[in-house]
Amino acid sequence: MEHRKWQGRIRSGVVALTLAAFGATPAAAAPKGRDAALAAEPSITKTLRAGKLPKPIAVRSVAKDWRAEGDRLLANGDHRGALSAYEKALRGRSDDLDLARVVGDLHYQLGHPVEAVRAWVRALELAPRHPELLDRVARGASEVGDFELATQAEGRLVDVLAEFVENQGVTEGKMARQFRNHLAIHAELAALAGDFTTAEESARRLIRFAPNGVDGRLALAYVQLHGAEYDEAEGLYREVLEAQPDNTVALNNLGNIVYMYRDFDTASDLFEKILAVDGVRAYSESIALANLGELLQIQGSRTDAEFLYKQAIETQPQGAWGYMGLASLYDQLGKYDEAVAAMIEGWERDQNRLTRLNMRFYTEEWAWQRDALIAEIEGDVDFARTLWTRILQGDVEVLHKSASHHLHSLSLAAE
């Protein structure tokens, strides 16, 4: 389609624009319909830090039989049956690295990421420096929102790669590219975990290793954005765009920064440049469309905003940002049932909270609106009531009507 410039008179202060990661952060959308109990599992980080996992007494003859049964079921395509057999075998063979890895892989394939990470952590006890296991744990932990564990595993993987790359002076080739990629991932995960010291150290280490590349600057700018160091991040993104004018991550996140400064015209221009990039990824295009939708929403062009949110969803159906933007708009318009339905779709796609972590607000009421809708979905009535009350007492008048509606509905439900 042809994308025109969206400009108009600013009517109110709103919302969140969505950041784009460097492209390496390993977070996939959570499977729809996943048992909500998974989110209540105890932190895997504590298990890893304690260094202790249950190790039953080995009964090798029994384990061997269950292993063979698992192999047979897997060969016949019965993944659930194979998983059950392998788990029984693992109870008698707690020292079987390959078996623990396969149990984790099957759990992941069946949509059980928490159990998958637990199995991979167990396997790591047997091989603490195993690169593939470390990568699995980092990706899986990121998916379930345990960014502390993900950072820890990714950092150990970086150390393993560093022994080959840095210690042997390797600067080119596949291993060097992997090292650079995982340094960027480590920086981003540490920022998401709130460990900004570690995040900055990894980003600067990447810059030292590849001073002529843009990946280190992108990683450092992402860290600075999460640390609210907007001026520093802006300078780095502009450096990247001087070298690569079509870099969609830099265009998007610089757009977020100028948006925070309320320069909406420049923000719109930057997001539109993303849409004009040849071969733009669906992920980047979808975020740009949603961000443009929010710019239209705050300028009162609600019909056009709805159109762009829906385009963002169509472009990247597994992205949460389009649904969350649409929910905010519908709630503002008094379409409360549609707002809840849209937010459920966004919430299901954001079980690790990555989209929420990447959203930027300059007016708190809009963050409260999103979180209040999610609190209602999750059944946290007291928190939802607290947030709606704050909104009603706040300065964003366009949300007062919806806040009153939700408070009245919550009161009726409590009777």
C-alpha positions as CSV (number, residue, x, y, z in Angstrom):
1,M,0.0,0.0,0.0
2,E,1.0,3.6,-0.3
3,H,1.7,5.2,3.1
4,R,1.0,8.9,3.5
5,K,2.3,11.1,6.2
6,W,0.0,11.2,9.3
7,Q,0.0,14.7,10.6
8,G,-2.5,16.7,12.7
9,R,-3.1,18.8,15.7
10,I,-2.1,17.1,18.9
11,R,-5.0,16.7,21.3
12,S,-3.8,14.7,24.2
13,G,-0.7,13.1,25.6
14,V,-0.5,9.3,25.1
15,V,0.8,6.2,24.9
16,A,3.5,3.7,24.4
17,L,5.5,3.1,21.3
18,T,7.2,-0.3,20.9
19,L,10.9,-0.7,20.7
20,A,12.7,-3.1,18.3
21,A,15.5,-5.2,19.7
22,F,18.7,-5.6,17.7
23,G,17.1,-8.7,16.3
24,A,18.9,-11.3,18.4
25,T,16.9,-11.4,21.6
26,P,15.6,-15.0,21.8
27,A,12.0,-14.7,22.6
28,A,9.2,-16.5,20.9
29,A,5.5,-16.1,21.3
30,A,4.0,-18.3,24.0
31,P,1.7,-21.1,22.7
32,K,-1.9,-20.0,22.8
33,G,-4.0,-21.8,25.5
34,R,-1.0,-22.8,27.6
35,D,-1.9,-23.8,31.1
36,A,-1.9,-20.7,33.2
37,A,-0.3,-22.7,36.0
38,L,2.9,-22.6,34.1
39,A,3.3,-18.9,34.9
40,A,3.1,-19.7,38.6
41,E,6.1,-22.1,38.6
42,P,8.9,-21.2,41.0
43,S,11.8,-19.4,39.5
44,I,14.1,-21.7,37.7
45,T,16.9,-19.3,38.5
46,K,16.7,-20.3,42.2
47,T,17.1,-24.0,41.2
48,L,20.1,-23.2,39.0
49,R,21.7,-21.0,41.6
50,A,21.3,-23.6,44.3
51,G,23.1,-26.1,42.1
52,K,20.8,-28.9,43.3
53,L,18.3,-31.0,41.4
54,P,16.7,-34.2,42.6
55,K,18.8,-37.3,41.6
56,P,16.9,-40.5,42.2
57,I,18.7,-43.7,42.8
58,A,19.6,-45.2,39.5
59,V,17.8,-48.4,38.4
60,R,19.5,-48.9,35.2
61,S,17.7,-52.0,34.0
62,V,14.4,-50.3,34.3
63,A,15.7,-47.1,32.8
64,K,17.0,-49.0,29.8
65,D,13.6,-50.5,29.2
66,W,11.8,-47.2,29.3
67,R,14.4,-45.6,27.0
68,A,13.8,-48.3,24.4
69,E,10.0,-47.7,24.8
70,G,10.6,-44.0,24.3
71,D,12.6,-44.6,21.2
72,R,9.9,-46.8,19.8
73,L,7.1,-44.4,20.5
74,L,9.1,-41.5,19.1
75,A,9.8,-43.4,15.9
76,N,6.1,-43.9,15.5
77,G,5.4,-40.2,16.0
78,D,3.9,-40.4,19.5
79,H,5.8,-37.5,21.1
80,R,3.6,-37.4,24.2
81,G,4.1,-41.1,24.8
82,A,7.8,-40.9,24.1
83,L,8.1,-38.0,26.6
84,S,6.4,-40.0,29.3
85,A,8.7,-43.0,28.7
86,Y,11.8,-40.9,28.6
87,E,10.9,-39.1,31.9
88,K,10.5,-42.5,33.6
89,A,13.8,-43.6,32.2
90,L,15.4,-40.3,33.4
91,R,14.4,-41.2,37.0
92,G,16.7,-44.1,36.9
93,R,19.4,-42.5,34.8
94,S,19.9,-39.1,36.3
95,D,23.4,-38.9,34.7
96,D,22.2,-39.3,31.1
97,L,22.9,-36.0,29.4
98,D,21.3,-36.9,26.1
99,L,18.2,-38.2,27.7
100,A,17.7,-35.0,29.8
101,R,18.2,-32.9,26.6
102,V,15.7,-34.9,24.7
103,V,13.1,-34.6,27.5
104,G,13.6,-30.8,27.3
105,D,13.3,-30.8,23.6
106,L,10.1,-32.8,23.6
107,H,8.5,-30.6,26.3
108,Y,9.3,-27.6,24.2
109,Q,7.8,-29.1,21.0
110,L,4.7,-29.9,23.0
111,G,4.3,-26.4,24.2
112,H,5.6,-26.7,27.7
113,P,8.5,-24.2,27.9
114,V,8.8,-24.1,31.7
115,E,9.3,-27.9,31.9
116,A,11.6,-27.7,28.9
117,V,13.9,-25.2,30.6
118,R,13.8,-27.3,33.8
119,A,15.0,-30.3,31.9
120,W,17.7,-28.4,30.1
121,V,18.9,-26.9,33.4
122,R,19.2,-30.5,34.7
123,A,21.2,-31.5,31.6
124,L,23.5,-28.5,32.2
125,E,24.4,-29.9,35.6
126,L,26.0,-32.7,33.8
127,A,27.7,-30.5,31.2
128,P,27.9,-26.9,32.5
129,R,29.7,-25.6,29.4
130,H,27.7,-27.3,26.7
131,P,27.1,-24.6,24.1
132,E,23.8,-26.0,22.7
133,L,22.3,-26.5,26.1
134,L,23.3,-23.0,27.2
135,D,21.7,-21.6,24.1
136,R,18.5,-23.7,24.7
137,V,18.3,-22.5,28.3
138,A,18.8,-18.8,27.3
139,R,16.1,-19.0,24.7
140,G,13.7,-21.0,26.8
141,A,14.1,-18.8,29.9
142,S,13.6,-15.7,27.8
143,E,10.4,-17.2,26.4
144,V,8.9,-17.8,29.8
145,G,10.1,-14.3,31.1
146,D,12.9,-15.5,33.4
147,F,15.4,-12.9,32.0
148,E,17.7,-13.4,35.0
149,L,18.3,-17.0,34.1
150,A,18.4,-16.2,30.4
151,T,21.2,-13.6,31.1
152,Q,23.1,-16.1,33.2
153,A,23.0,-18.8,30.6
154,E,23.8,-16.5,27.8
155,G,26.7,-15.0,29.7
156,R,28.2,-18.5,30.2
157,L,27.8,-19.2,26.5
158,V,29.6,-16.0,25.7
159,D,32.5,-17.1,27.9
160,V,32.7,-20.5,26.1
161,L,32.8,-18.8,22.7
162,A,35.3,-16.2,24.0
163,E,37.8,-18.9,24.7
164,F,37.9,-19.8,21.1
165,V,37.4,-16.3,19.5
166,E,39.2,-13.8,21.7
167,N,41.9,-16.0,23.1
168,Q,42.9,-17.2,19.6
169,G,42.6,-13.9,17.9
170,V,39.7,-14.9,15.6
171,T,38.0,-11.8,14.1
172,E,36.3,-13.2,10.9
173,G,34.2,-16.2,10.0
174,K,31.3,-18.1,11.5
175,M,32.6,-18.3,15.0
176,A,33.3,-14.6,15.1
177,R,29.8,-13.9,13.9
178,Q,28.3,-16.2,16.5
179,F,30.3,-14.5,19.2
180,R,29.1,-11.0,18.1
181,N,25.5,-12.2,17.9
182,H,25.6,-13.7,21.4
183,L,27.3,-10.6,22.9
184,A,24.4,-8.6,21.6
185,I,21.9,-11.1,22.9
186,H,23.6,-11.0,26.3
187,A,23.5,-7.2,26.5
188,E,19.8,-7.1,25.6
189,L,18.8,-9.9,28.1
190,A,20.8,-8.2,30.9
191,A,19.0,-5.0,30.2
192,L,15.6,-6.7,30.3
193,A,16.7,-8.3,33.6
194,G,17.6,-4.9,34.9
195,D,21.3,-5.6,35.2
196,F,22.5,-2.5,33.3
197,T,26.1,-2.8,34.4
198,T,26.4,-6.3,32.9
199,A,24.4,-5.2,29.8
200,E,26.7,-2.2,29.2
201,E,29.8,-4.3,29.7
202,S,28.7,-6.8,27.0
203,A,27.7,-4.1,24.6
204,R,31.0,-2.3,25.0
205,R,32.9,-5.5,24.7
206,L,31.1,-6.1,21.3
207,I,32.1,-2.6,20.2
208,R,35.8,-3.3,21.1
209,F,35.6,-6.7,19.3
210,A,34.0,-5.2,16.1
211,P,34.6,-1.5,16.2
212,N,33.6,-1.0,12.5
213,G,30.3,-2.8,12.9
214,V,26.9,-1.3,14.0
215,D,25.8,-4.2,16.1
216,G,27.7,-3.1,19.2
217,R,26.2,0.4,19.0
218,L,22.7,-1.0,18.5
219,A,23.2,-3.2,21.6
220,L,24.5,-0.3,23.7
221,A,21.7,2.0,22.5
222,Y,19.1,-0.6,23.4
223,V,20.6,-0.8,26.9
224,Q,20.6,2.9,27.3
225,L,17.0,3.1,26.1
226,H,16.0,0.7,28.9
227,G,18.0,2.7,31.3
228,A,16.1,5.9,30.2
229,E,19.4,7.5,28.9
230,Y,17.6,8.9,25.9
231,D,20.2,11.4,24.8
232,E,23.0,8.8,24.8
233,A,20.8,6.3,22.9
234,E,19.8,8.9,20.4
235,G,23.4,9.7,19.5
236,L,24.2,6.1,18.9
237,Y,21.2,5.5,16.7
238,R,22.1,8.5,14.6
239,E,25.6,7.1,14.2
240,V,24.1,3.8,13.0
241,L,21.9,5.6,10.5
242,E,24.8,7.5,9.1
243,A,26.4,4.2,8.3
244,Q,23.2,2.3,7.4
245,P,20.3,4.7,6.6
246,D,17.9,1.8,6.2
247,N,18.6,0.1,9.5
248,T,15.1,-0.6,10.7
249,V,16.0,-1.1,14.4
250,A,17.7,2.3,14.5
251,L,14.8,4.0,12.7
252,N,12.2,2.5,15.0
253,N,14.0,3.2,18.3
254,L,15.1,6.7,17.3
255,G,11.4,7.2,16.4
256,N,10.5,6.1,20.0
257,I,13.0,8.6,21.4
258,V,11.8,11.6,19.5
259,Y,8.3,10.5,20.3
260,M,9.2,10.7,24.0
261,Y,10.4,14.3,23.3
262,R,6.9,14.8,21.7
263,D,8.3,15.5,18.2
264,F,5.5,13.5,16.5
265,D,6.2,14.6,13.0
266,T,9.8,13.4,13.1
267,A,8.7,10.2,14.8
268,S,6.1,9.6,12.0
269,D,8.8,10.2,9.3
270,L,11.1,7.7,10.9
271,F,8.4,5.0,11.1
272,E,7.3,5.6,7.6
273,K,10.9,5.2,6.4
274,I,10.8,1.6,7.8
275,L,7.8,0.9,5.6
276,A,9.7,2.1,2.5
277,V,12.7,-0.2,3.1
278,D,13.1,-2.8,0.4
279,G,12.7,-6.3,1.9
280,V,11.7,-5.1,5.3
281,R,11.0,-7.9,7.8
282,A,7.4,-8.5,8.8
283,Y,8.4,-8.0,12.5
284,S,9.8,-4.5,11.8
285,E,7.0,-3.5,9.5
286,S,4.4,-4.6,12.0
287,I,5.9,-2.6,14.8
288,A,6.2,0.5,12.6
289,L,2.5,0.2,11.6
290,A,1.5,-0.1,15.3
291,N,3.6,2.8,16.3
292,L,2.1,4.9,13.5
293,G,-1.3,3.8,14.7
294,E,-0.6,5.1,18.1
295,L,0.6,8.5,16.7
296,L,-2.8,8.7,14.9
297,Q,-4.7,7.7,18.0
298,I,-3.1,10.5,20.1
299,Q,-4.0,13.0,17.3
300,G,-7.6,11.9,17.3
301,S,-7.6,10.1,13.9
302,R,-9.1,7.0,15.4
303,T,-10.5,5.4,12.3
304,D,-7.1,5.5,10.6
305,A,-5.4,4.3,13.9
306,E,-7.7,1.2,13.9
307,F,-6.8,0.5,10.3
308,L,-3.1,0.6,11.0
309,Y,-3.4,-1.5,14.2
310,K,-5.2,-4.2,12.2
311,Q,-2.6,-4.0,9.5
312,A,0.1,-4.5,12.1
313,I,-1.8,-7.6,13.3
314,E,-2.2,-8.9,9.8
315,T,1.5,-8.4,9.0
316,Q,2.8,-10.2,12.1
317,P,-0.1,-12.2,13.7
318,Q,2.0,-13.4,16.6
319,G,3.0,-10.0,17.7
320,A,1.3,-8.6,20.8
321,W,1.8,-4.9,20.0
322,G,-1.0,-4.5,17.5
323,Y,-3.5,-6.2,19.7
324,M,-2.5,-4.1,22.7
325,G,-2.8,-0.9,20.7
326,L,-6.2,-1.9,19.4
327,A,-7.4,-2.7,22.9
328,S,-6.3,0.7,24.1
329,L,-8.2,2.4,21.3
330,Y,-11.4,0.3,21.7
331,D,-11.4,1.0,25.5
332,Q,-11.0,4.7,24.8
333,L,-13.9,4.5,22.4
334,G,-16.2,2.7,24.8
335,K,-16.0,-0.6,23.0
336,Y,-15.3,-2.4,26.2
337,D,-16.0,-6.0,25.1
338,E,-13.9,-5.5,22.0
339,A,-11.1,-4.0,24.1
340,V,-11.0,-7.0,26.4
341,A,-11.0,-9.4,23.5
342,A,-8.2,-7.6,21.8
343,M,-6.2,-7.4,25.0
344,I,-6.6,-11.1,25.6
345,E,-5.1,-11.8,22.2
346,G,-2.2,-9.5,23.1
347,W,-1.8,-10.9,26.6
348,E,-1.6,-14.5,25.2
349,R,1.2,-13.4,22.9
350,D,3.1,-11.6,25.6
351,Q,3.4,-14.2,28.4
352,N,7.1,-13.3,28.8
353,R,6.2,-9.6,29.1
354,L,8.7,-8.7,26.4
355,T,6.3,-6.4,24.5
356,R,5.3,-4.7,27.8
357,L,9.0,-4.3,28.7
358,N,9.7,-2.7,25.3
359,M,6.8,-0.2,25.4
360,R,7.6,3.4,26.2
361,F,5.2,5.9,27.8
362,Y,5.4,9.5,28.6
363,T,2.1,9.6,30.4
364,E,1.6,7.0,33.1
365,E,-2.2,6.8,32.7
366,W,-1.9,4.9,29.4
367,A,0.4,2.3,31.0
368,W,-2.2,1.9,33.8
369,Q,-4.9,1.4,31.3
370,R,-3.1,-1.5,29.6
371,D,-2.1,-3.0,33.0
372,A,-5.7,-2.6,34.3
373,L,-7.1,-4.5,31.4
374,I,-4.6,-7.2,31.9
375,A,-5.3,-7.4,35.6
376,E,-9.0,-7.9,34.8
377,I,-8.1,-10.7,32.4
378,E,-5.9,-12.3,35.1
379,G,-8.5,-12.0,37.7
380,D,-6.6,-9.5,39.9
381,V,-9.6,-7.4,40.7
382,D,-8.0,-5.4,43.5
383,F,-5.1,-4.3,41.3
384,A,-7.4,-3.5,38.4
385,R,-9.6,-1.3,40.7
386,T,-6.5,0.5,42.0
387,L,-5.3,1.3,38.5
388,W,-8.7,2.5,37.2
389,T,-9.0,4.7,40.3
390,R,-5.6,6.3,39.6
391,I,-6.7,6.9,36.0
392,L,-9.9,8.5,37.1
393,Q,-8.0,10.8,39.3
394,G,-5.3,11.5,36.6
395,D,-5.0,14.2,34.0
396,V,-5.8,12.2,30.8
397,E,-9.5,13.1,30.5
398,V,-10.1,10.8,27.5
399,L,-9.7,7.8,29.8
400,H,-12.0,9.0,32.6
401,K,-15.1,7.6,30.9
402,S,-13.6,4.1,30.5
403,A,-12.2,4.2,34.1
404,S,-15.6,5.0,35.5
405,H,-17.2,2.2,33.4
406,H,-14.6,-0.4,34.6
407,L,-14.9,0.6,38.3
408,H,-18.7,0.4,38.0
409,S,-18.5,-3.1,36.4
410,L,-16.1,-4.3,39.0
411,S,-18.4,-3.1,41.8
412,L,-21.4,-4.9,40.3
413,A,-19.3,-8.1,39.9
414,A,-18.4,-7.9,43.6
415,E,-22.0,-7.7,44.8
